[in-house]
Amino acid sequence: MFYTVRCMTATMSILCVVAHPDDEVLGVGGTLARHAVDGEDVHICILSDGVTSRYKHTETADDEIEQRRQRARQAGKTLGATVSLYGFPDNSFDTVPLLNIVQTIESEISDHDPDIVYTHHYGDLNVDHELACRATITATRPLADSGVDRVLAFETLSASEWSVPRPDNAFQPTSFVDISDSLDTKIDALSVYERELREPPHPRTIDTVRKNAEVWGSKAGVQAAEPFEILREIQR
């Protein structure tokens, strides 16, 4: 069954858990902006710098890390969200105990008491995305005192569609959020990460991101949409 979310009226707390700066905008930027416009508390948890795997020299990496952290804060401000930044090793989440990532997310949940949690899709090519999803599902397990009602996975262009195709890991969205009125905000936030954008033909361009939202919108019967796979939903 497919759902198109057209109105989010209740006051809610929203948590977005991502591996790297810019993932939050690529995957769920329009939805986060919409939550913020609706007066909801929106927070983004970024687990890694997304930089260190690219550099051999620590000094060069340190400079870029700080710049990218600043971009993450600026993008968050554009979306109407607060941001937490952590230092798990870039493209090496599989080298640290999963429990460490889980406990970090649990701390974020304790601080923000979210009703809805967004994270990466479990089938993404990027190992950090895959493990961020696994850690989020663990951290949001439905214990008696949990206030999390929904956990949703989003696609990340150049990570979801490039994964090794298997029947058990394909991104198959079951929920769509109408971002017709927040697509421009998503694009503005993405533009902050100009150093992460690529020249066409590449999935990670402003034009492709806009067109992708419009294609998903057409499938959902609206002008522009972001797609999600529901990982867990509890109706209270």
C-alpha positions as CSV (number, residue, x, y, z in Angstrom):
1,M,0.0,0.0,0.0
2,F,1.2,3.5,-0.9
3,Y,0.7,6.6,1.1
4,T,1.1,10.3,0.0
5,V,1.6,12.6,3.0
6,R,-0.2,15.8,2.3
7,C,-0.7,17.4,5.7
8,M,1.3,17.1,8.9
9,T,-0.6,19.2,11.5
10,A,0.3,17.7,14.9
11,T,3.3,19.2,16.7
12,M,6.0,16.7,16.5
13,S,9.7,16.2,17.1
14,I,11.8,15.0,14.2
15,L,15.2,13.3,14.1
16,C,17.2,12.7,11.0
17,V,20.2,10.3,11.4
18,V,22.7,10.4,8.5
19,A,26.3,9.2,8.0
20,H,27.8,12.3,6.3
21,P,27.1,16.0,5.8
22,D,24.9,16.5,2.7
23,D,23.2,13.1,3.1
24,E,20.4,14.9,5.1
25,V,19.7,17.3,2.2
26,L,19.9,14.7,-0.6
27,G,17.7,12.3,1.1
28,V,15.1,14.2,3.2
29,G,15.9,17.9,2.8
30,G,12.5,18.9,1.5
31,T,10.6,16.9,4.1
32,L,12.7,18.4,7.0
33,A,12.1,21.9,5.6
34,R,8.3,21.1,5.5
35,H,8.4,19.8,9.1
36,A,10.1,23.1,10.2
37,V,7.6,25.3,8.4
38,D,4.9,23.4,10.2
39,G,6.4,24.5,13.5
40,E,7.9,21.1,14.4
41,D,11.2,20.6,16.2
42,V,13.7,19.3,13.6
43,H,17.1,17.9,14.5
44,I,19.8,16.4,12.3
45,C,22.4,13.9,13.7
46,I,25.5,13.6,11.4
47,L,27.7,10.7,12.4
48,S,30.9,11.3,10.4
49,D,32.7,14.1,8.7
50,G,32.6,12.6,5.2
51,V,36.1,13.8,4.5
52,T,38.9,11.8,6.1
53,S,38.8,8.9,3.7
54,R,39.8,11.3,0.9
55,Y,43.0,12.7,2.3
56,K,46.4,11.3,3.3
57,H,47.5,14.3,5.2
58,T,45.9,15.1,8.5
59,E,46.3,18.9,8.3
60,T,44.5,19.0,4.9
61,A,41.8,16.8,6.2
62,D,41.3,18.9,9.4
63,D,40.8,22.1,7.3
64,E,38.2,20.4,5.1
65,I,36.5,18.8,8.1
66,E,35.9,22.1,9.7
67,Q,34.7,23.7,6.5
68,R,32.2,20.8,5.9
69,R,31.0,21.1,9.5
70,Q,30.3,24.8,8.9
71,R,28.4,23.9,5.7
72,A,26.4,21.3,7.6
73,R,25.3,23.9,10.2
74,Q,24.5,26.4,7.4
75,A,22.5,23.8,5.5
76,G,20.7,22.9,8.7
77,K,19.8,26.5,9.3
78,T,18.5,26.8,5.8
79,L,16.2,23.8,6.4
80,G,15.1,25.1,9.8
81,A,16.9,22.3,11.8
82,T,19.5,22.1,14.5
83,V,22.6,19.9,13.9
84,S,24.8,17.5,16.0
85,L,28.1,16.4,14.5
86,Y,30.1,13.3,15.5
87,G,33.5,11.9,14.5
88,F,33.0,8.3,13.5
89,P,35.5,7.3,10.8
90,D,34.5,8.2,7.3
91,N,33.7,5.2,5.0
92,S,34.8,2.9,7.9
93,F,31.8,2.5,10.1
94,D,32.5,-1.3,9.9
95,T,35.8,-0.7,11.8
96,V,34.1,0.4,15.0
97,P,31.7,-1.5,17.3
98,L,28.1,-1.0,16.1
99,L,27.2,-0.5,19.7
100,N,29.1,2.8,19.8
101,I,27.0,4.1,16.9
102,V,23.8,2.8,18.5
103,Q,24.6,4.5,21.8
104,T,25.2,7.8,20.0
105,I,21.9,7.6,18.3
106,E,20.2,6.6,21.6
107,S,21.7,9.7,23.2
108,E,20.2,11.8,20.4
109,I,16.8,10.2,20.9
110,S,17.0,10.9,24.7
111,D,17.8,14.5,24.0
112,H,15.1,15.1,21.3
113,D,12.4,12.6,22.1
114,P,11.4,12.2,18.4
115,D,8.1,11.0,17.1
116,I,9.6,10.3,13.6
117,V,13.1,9.2,12.8
118,Y,14.5,9.3,9.2
119,T,17.6,7.5,8.2
120,H,19.4,5.9,5.3
121,H,18.2,2.9,3.4
122,Y,19.6,-0.5,4.5
123,G,20.5,-1.4,0.9
124,D,22.8,1.5,0.1
125,L,26.1,0.9,-1.6
126,N,27.9,3.0,1.0
127,V,28.8,1.0,4.1
128,D,28.4,3.9,6.4
129,H,24.8,4.4,5.2
130,E,24.0,0.7,5.6
131,L,25.4,0.6,9.2
132,A,23.7,4.0,10.1
133,C,20.4,2.4,9.2
134,R,21.1,-0.8,11.2
135,A,22.2,1.3,14.2
136,T,19.1,3.5,13.9
137,I,16.8,0.5,13.8
138,T,18.5,-0.9,16.9
139,A,18.4,2.5,18.7
140,T,14.6,2.9,17.9
141,R,13.6,-0.6,18.9
142,P,10.0,-0.5,20.3
143,L,10.6,-0.7,24.0
144,A,7.7,0.2,26.3
145,D,9.1,3.7,27.1
146,S,9.9,4.6,23.4
147,G,8.1,7.5,21.9
148,V,9.2,6.8,18.3
149,D,6.1,6.2,16.2
150,R,7.7,5.9,12.8
151,V,11.1,5.0,11.3
152,L,11.5,5.7,7.6
153,A,14.4,5.1,5.2
154,F,15.2,7.5,2.3
155,E,17.2,7.1,-0.8
156,T,20.5,8.9,-1.3
157,L,21.4,9.6,-4.9
158,S,24.7,7.9,-5.9
159,A,24.4,5.4,-3.0
160,S,21.0,3.8,-3.2
161,E,20.7,3.3,-6.9
162,W,24.3,2.2,-7.3
163,S,24.0,-0.7,-4.8
164,V,24.5,-4.3,-5.9
165,P,20.9,-5.2,-7.0
166,R,19.3,-8.0,-4.9
167,P,15.6,-8.6,-4.2
168,D,16.2,-8.1,-0.5
169,N,17.9,-4.7,-0.7
170,A,16.1,-2.7,-3.3
171,F,14.7,0.7,-2.4
172,Q,10.9,0.2,-2.7
173,P,9.2,3.3,-1.3
174,T,5.9,3.0,0.4
175,S,5.4,6.5,1.6
176,F,5.7,9.9,-0.2
177,V,5.9,13.4,1.2
178,D,4.7,16.2,-1.0
179,I,7.6,18.7,-1.1
180,S,6.2,20.9,-3.8
181,D,6.4,24.0,-1.6
182,S,9.8,23.1,0.0
183,L,11.8,21.8,-3.0
184,D,13.4,25.2,-3.5
185,T,14.5,25.2,0.1
186,K,16.0,21.7,-0.4
187,I,17.9,23.0,-3.4
188,D,19.1,26.1,-1.5
189,A,20.5,23.8,1.3
190,L,22.1,21.5,-1.2
191,S,23.8,24.5,-2.9
192,V,25.7,25.0,0.4
193,Y,27.5,21.8,-0.3
194,E,28.8,23.0,-3.6
195,R,32.0,21.0,-3.2
196,E,30.1,17.8,-3.0
197,L,28.1,18.4,-6.2
198,R,29.3,17.0,-9.5
199,E,29.0,17.9,-13.2
200,P,26.5,16.0,-15.3
201,P,26.0,13.3,-16.1
202,H,26.0,12.4,-12.4
203,P,23.2,11.8,-9.9
204,R,24.5,14.4,-7.5
205,T,23.8,17.6,-9.4
206,I,21.2,20.3,-8.7
207,D,19.3,19.6,-11.9
208,T,19.2,15.8,-11.2
209,V,18.0,16.3,-7.6
210,R,15.2,18.6,-8.7
211,K,14.2,16.3,-11.6
212,N,14.3,13.3,-9.2
213,A,11.9,15.0,-6.9
214,E,9.6,15.8,-9.8
215,V,9.7,12.2,-11.0
216,W,8.8,10.9,-7.6
217,G,6.1,13.6,-7.4
218,S,4.6,12.4,-10.7
219,K,4.5,8.8,-9.3
220,A,2.7,10.1,-6.1
221,G,0.3,12.5,-7.9
222,V,2.0,15.8,-6.7
223,Q,4.4,18.2,-8.3
224,A,7.4,17.1,-6.2
225,A,8.0,14.4,-3.6
226,E,10.5,12.6,-1.5
227,P,10.1,8.8,-1.2
228,F,10.5,6.6,1.9
229,E,10.3,3.0,2.9
230,I,8.6,2.5,6.2
231,L,10.9,0.5,8.4
232,R,8.6,0.5,11.5
233,E,5.3,2.2,12.3
234,I,3.4,2.1,15.6
235,Q,-0.1,3.5,15.7
236,R,-1.0,4.6,19.2
